[in-house]
Amino acid sequence: MKALLKFISSPALFFYTAIWLLVILVFGTLAQKQMGIYEAQEVYFSSWVIWASVLPLPGGRLTMLVIFINLVLKLAGDIPPKKLRIGTFISHCGGLLLLLGGFITAYFSTEGGMWIPEGGKSGQFTDFNKIELAFIDESNPEHNEVTAFSGGYIKKGAEIQHDMFPGTITVVDYVRNGEIIKREGAAPSDYVGPASRFDVKSIDLEEHAQANRNTMLLKFEGFGPEDGVYLIFKFSSIPQKVKIGEKEYAVEIRQKHYDLPFEIELLDFKMEEHPGTRVARSYASEVNVLTDGVKRRVEISMNEPLRKGNYTFYQSSFDNRSPVEATFLQVVENAGRNFPYISSIIMCFGLLIHMVLQIPRMINRDRLKKLPLPEMEERKEVAS
Amino acid sequence: MARTSPSKVSYQSLNSAKRILIGSQLETPSPDKSGGEDSKIYNFIPRNPAFNLLCGSFTSVREGLTSEQLNSLSTIARKGIAPALEVGAITSGGFPFSMKILSTLLKCSPFSGVANLKSRPAVESLSLGAAVLAVALAGCSEKPEVTTYVEGKPAKAEEMQQTSEIQASTEVQTSEIGFVKPASWTDGRSSSMRLASFAADIDGEKADISIIKLAGPAGGLLANVNRWRGQVGLGNVSVSELASGSENRKTGSGEEYIFVELVNDAGGQAILGGIYERKGFMLFAKYASSAKAAAKGKADFVTFCDSVKF
């Protein structure tokens, strides 16, 4: 046990894992061009294992966890820290906090966007990368009621069961990015709707995950007359309708939706252009933030995001060609967003202390250099 | 060729791979380096037969490659894809390092340059905590979960809701088909091609509704939809786009048909269509009008299409 702890807390392990992290960083960054940003992040940085064909290699997340454990144990071994080492001890604590923030961000952050037309308001945003299978009840004239199944269900062979379903839905096939093609020959007799006429061909992933046409073949069993295999695909302007019980549901595969604990109302979208061109120089959204009926007027511009709770809203894009102007806000929910700031301050503070504590030693070293050689050796011995 | 010692093999693999990655010419490594730092680092290799075998295989593979093949590997490596990572990791030390970790973990042998750590209960508790954290995090992939929420209706759906009031209609039976004619429709211009023809007046704008039956596949679904698209000034679409822009509907008697809505906002023209593919013939129901009139008359036309019986 002692030997194992020694190994796990060794600076050598930190050294090699840090180099490995650099290797992953280089390859992961290069791979973004071919695999797309999200996919490369998932494969190289957010993974526990990188599969290089049949060979498992430590992924970014595993590597960082090893570094984290290494630092924790190293610090635990250094308690109480020696007087001259207090600065490095504080800096290491800062580094540990940075890694902890990284884990919080990796597991509890969400990134998406929201369109708001001028005069309109929204309390929802959609994820850039994650998808959901949504059953939308449109019977209420005021709003749609949605039952959404997360990405964990969207895989081949998955079975979907829910209280609202009289039977079971099985994912017969799932394609991350598909091209809809005309079906060659007759479809199996239980294929209904577009599935009876169209087929799907898997194609390369797009650079941005939200541009993929995720496509599923869903088999409905135990739904009475609605039984059959349906083709559900993203970007379908007219969704597949299925009658479940007394209600008709639109079945869609789409970007995952999230509720905000407040609403944002777009009052005005403003854009300035470079003189004589149609190129935007700056653009901003004047919005009302509506929290429990209380309005707060804020301007979100290109370099001045709106921060509220764990959410940050960035002015990202706009639409000024449609009859009604609209703004696009990028939404980032990150519980660990303050960690980099706090840990950087701690690390700087630690380094500063370390530097100050080293000053007497530096002065002594200079003095020693000026002394005759025998006396210097003698003093060194005393100091050691 | 003389067989090299395992430690030398690993050194050669390491260096040749480094050259592959940086794209330089293949050179024979100088033998005097084999006893240097690298062989010291990998001195556990002779004790591991499996690793010996792997290293020997890698060297054989390397020796069997031409310079062009090595350069190709270098190109792959620069592209940063998985094979490159494999080449880079296996040959530039990542794999030996993984083996080293494994070997050390299994044997728990002291490792050079380790920290001066004292064994104590707090450290053991921390290591246990870290292990629990690792297991907990490992299980944190996207789980199947169900959420329910409400969302506002899209503007288009609201518009349709306003125009969905269906007025009194009449049932019509021709020699070929039966359908329900919305009350607001009047008889339209007759033609030898048309099974039936109607006209509608939407706030002063005219809509022409026609029902045509053609034998056989009639050129196919895609060609006909693209022909209609051309009539309203829209470009052709692919099968994928047709699939995503068409609705598969069922008539009241349970028969399937395809509903398309072709609107050219810029030109102000629109065609709504119901296409019934049947054995030996195709039936086309078409609603041609301005975009504004089509939006208001859509509900009536959908009701009509849903009522068609053969």
Interface residues (C-beta under 8 A of the other chain):
Chain A: M1 K2 A3 L4 L5 K6 F7 I8 S9 S10 P11 A12 L13 Y16 W20 V23 V26 F27 G28 T29 L30 A31 K33 Q34 M35 V43 W48 I50 W51 A52 S53 L55 L57 P58 R61 L65 F68 I69 V72 L73 K74 A76 G77 I79 F103 Y107 S122 Q124 K130 E132 E138 P141 E142 H143 N144 E145 V146 T147 A148 F149 S150 G151 G152 Y153 A158 H162 E179 I180 I181 K182 V192 G193 P194 S196 R197 F198 R213 F233 F235 S236 S237 I238 Q240 H257 D259
Chain B: R78 K79 G80 I81 A82 P83 A84 L85 E86 G88 A89 I90 G94 F95 F97 S98 I101 T104 L105 C108 S109 P110 F111 S112 G113 V114 A115 N116 L117 K118 S119 A122 V123 E124 L126 S127 A130 L133 A134 L137 A138 C140 S141 E142 K143 P144 E145 V146 T147 T148 Y149 V150 E151 G152 K153 A157 Q161 L221 L222 V239 S240 A243 S244 G245 S246 E247 N248 E256 F259 E261
